[in-house]
Amino acid sequence: MDSRRVVLITVAALLLLSARFAAQRSAAAQAGAPGSARAAAPDDYTGYWVSEVTEKWRFRMLVPDKNDYIQVPLNPEGRRVAALWDPAKDEAGGEACRSYGAAALLQVPGRLHITWQDDNTLRLDTDSGTQTRLFRFGGSPPANEKPSWQGYSAATWGGDEPRDRRDGQGGPVQDKEGRLVVDKAQQRTADYLQVVTTRMRPGYLQKNGVPYSANAVVEEYFDVFSDPYTKNTWLGVTTMVNDPQYLIEPLIMHAHFKKLPDASGWDPTPCRANEPR
Amino acid sequence: MGSDAMQSKRTALILVLLLVASRPARAQVDVTGEWSPRVYNTHMDIGDYTGIPINEAGRLRAESWHPDQLDLPENLCRPHPIDIGLRVSVSQLRITTETDNETRQPVGLRLHVAWQEPEQVIYMDGRPQPSANAPHKWSGFSTGHWERNTLVYTTTHLKEAYLTRTGVPKSERATVTTRVHRYGNLLTIVFIINDPLYLTAPYIRASSWIFDPTQIIPPFPCEISPDGTIIAAGKVPSFMPGKNDILADFATEYGIPLEAALGGEETLYPEYIKKMKTMKVAPRTSTEHYRRAQ
């Protein structure tokens, strides 16, 4: 083979491979201003998604009976409050959205529509209860932020911690000024969405009035993956609710959603106190 | 071939080496250690196949299962297959690095689960799959790789077993793709089960553990009672097709249409809530059945 051709083919191959590796950093080739959260997104979270309810089915596809909280590590005060559940009273008192708050919204069967509201705000709309969550990158809740059903959600791309604090492969080092800095070569690549939500109105972890308080803190981890069998794209969410007022330990829940090609099946409902969605 | 050609090949080689060196370092998050379970189990009732994309053959097998089968001598100390053990029993988990006995080089990871002490090695050294005719085991055969910070492994060669503790079957042809995510001190494992014999779609479910470096996993001794001690010798408890007289108990107790309680892919999606409203529900005798397990 001509020697120049060898070099040309090699260079072309390298460019193609480099492009592939760059695409791994942002699989969806997100648009967005350089340095923005949108530009740094490790995956494409946008689009329409539908719940696939394979876990806690009877707690999600039906309204469970009052006091049925076998899946929830409630403390005595939580049990006391759960026993007070009265859906008719919630409806009459304008509190029908209690079971659609940030801590439990993704447990409610339904569809999601995720979009970038701006370069640093990821927006999640649900058809069930017609709720909107805003995942804000690079901010913290303003001091005067009023409590709401969806609270204030601070978002980061997670997983880019120094490699690794436990495995001896590195970690922060001191620079000339004595500050701890991370060698970029020792930094892992972010690969999931982490959301911490506070400033919520008191709500329900289940449709049957199992409570969380205004002091609850909700941590969520979102991952996009494909399954090797159907090649479907999935959104997996792990939710951890920290609420010492009503829980003896953090409650961990899971939900997953299948990606849809379009908005078909989108079925907006109002908040309903005595319906599964 | 002259020196130009040699130079070109050398240049190409250097470019390839540069590319390899410039690839992001393999993001191997440390998932080893002691992990304390935060598993909230479901599917503890006969006739509860909710949320499972089960097919007719799977349903027939499940309906013939009798809870007394667990007391047969051969089942008393039978371990769960590893993927089921991680999901249906609230089990402590230990993950360690697996090394080659001779070279002491790491070849993968080893999972140890408390209940019945199943062990699973996830090979990450590129070794080939065993023959399709190789023996099937409770731990199967697993090969893994990293997708950025997520450990992904596929398990084949699993023994026939079940998806729930109440008899929903999983065939020996099932394979499981497992995704292990570490979020700080939280470990989430997502199981994607594909079973061409008993499922119409992959069955996805997840469990989580909390990092607990002081955790101690006690031994799990298990002794088999002699044949005939619990169940009469020679008897295998089961239900003949259509003769399971406790099949509808779960649906009745919780006010669920029987058809919905018996699972299927359609039942997994939000639209099914509307459909259930048109279906017949047996009269409930109580709304406090949950108390027996609470």
HADDOCK unambig.tbl for C-alpha pairs under 7 A between the chains (distance, minus, plus):
assign (segid A and resid 3 and name CA) (segid B and resid 4 and name CA) 6.81 0.50 0.50
assign (segid A and resid 3 and name CA) (segid B and resid 5 and name CA) 4.94 0.50 0.50
assign (segid A and resid 3 and name CA) (segid B and resid 8 and name CA) 5.59 0.50 0.50
assign (segid A and resid 4 and name CA) (segid B and resid 8 and name CA) 6.91 0.50 0.50
assign (segid A and resid 6 and name CA) (segid B and resid 8 and name CA) 6.79 0.50 0.50
assign (segid A and resid 7 and name CA) (segid B and resid 8 and name CA) 6.00 0.50 0.50
assign (segid A and resid 7 and name CA) (segid B and resid 12 and name CA) 5.80 0.50 0.50
assign (segid A and resid 10 and name CA) (segid B and resid 12 and name CA) 5.96 0.50 0.50
assign (segid A and resid 51 and name CA) (segid B and resid 269 and name CA) 6.36 0.50 0.50
assign (segid A and resid 51 and name CA) (segid B and resid 270 and name CA) 6.94 0.50 0.50
assign (segid A and resid 52 and name CA) (segid B and resid 268 and name CA) 5.27 0.50 0.50
assign (segid A and resid 52 and name CA) (segid B and resid 269 and name CA) 5.46 0.50 0.50
assign (segid A and resid 53 and name CA) (segid B and resid 51 and name CA) 5.83 0.50 0.50
assign (segid A and resid 53 and name CA) (segid B and resid 268 and name CA) 4.80 0.50 0.50
assign (segid A and resid 53 and name CA) (segid B and resid 269 and name CA) 6.35 0.50 0.50
assign (segid A and resid 54 and name CA) (segid B and resid 51 and name CA) 3.98 0.50 0.50
assign (segid A and resid 54 and name CA) (segid B and resid 52 and name CA) 6.06 0.50 0.50
assign (segid A and resid 54 and name CA) (segid B and resid 204 and name CA) 6.84 0.50 0.50
assign (segid A and resid 54 and name CA) (segid B and resid 205 and name CA) 6.56 0.50 0.50
assign (segid A and resid 54 and name CA) (segid B and resid 268 and name CA) 6.25 0.50 0.50
assign (segid A and resid 55 and name CA) (segid B and resid 51 and name CA) 6.28 0.50 0.50
assign (segid A and resid 55 and name CA) (segid B and resid 205 and name CA) 6.65 0.50 0.50
assign (segid A and resid 56 and name CA) (segid B and resid 42 and name CA) 6.56 0.50 0.50
assign (segid A and resid 57 and name CA) (segid B and resid 50 and name CA) 6.04 0.50 0.50
assign (segid A and resid 57 and name CA) (segid B and resid 51 and name CA) 5.76 0.50 0.50
assign (segid A and resid 61 and name CA) (segid B and resid 273 and name CA) 6.29 0.50 0.50
assign (segid A and resid 65 and name CA) (segid B and resid 287 and name CA) 6.49 0.50 0.50
assign (segid A and resid 68 and name CA) (segid B and resid 290 and name CA) 6.08 0.50 0.50
assign (segid A and resid 70 and name CA) (segid B and resid 294 and name CA) 5.55 0.50 0.50
assign (segid A and resid 71 and name CA) (segid B and resid 40 and name CA) 5.72 0.50 0.50
assign (segid A and resid 109 and name CA) (segid B and resid 270 and name CA) 5.20 0.50 0.50
assign (segid A and resid 110 and name CA) (segid B and resid 270 and name CA) 5.45 0.50 0.50
assign (segid A and resid 167 and name CA) (segid B and resid 30 and name CA) 6.46 0.50 0.50
assign (segid A and resid 188 and name CA) (segid B and resid 27 and name CA) 5.80 0.50 0.50
assign (segid A and resid 191 and name CA) (segid B and resid 148 and name CA) 6.79 0.50 0.50
assign (segid A and resid 191 and name CA) (segid B and resid 149 and name CA) 6.73 0.50 0.50
assign (segid A and resid 254 and name CA) (segid B and resid 206 and name CA) 6.53 0.50 0.50
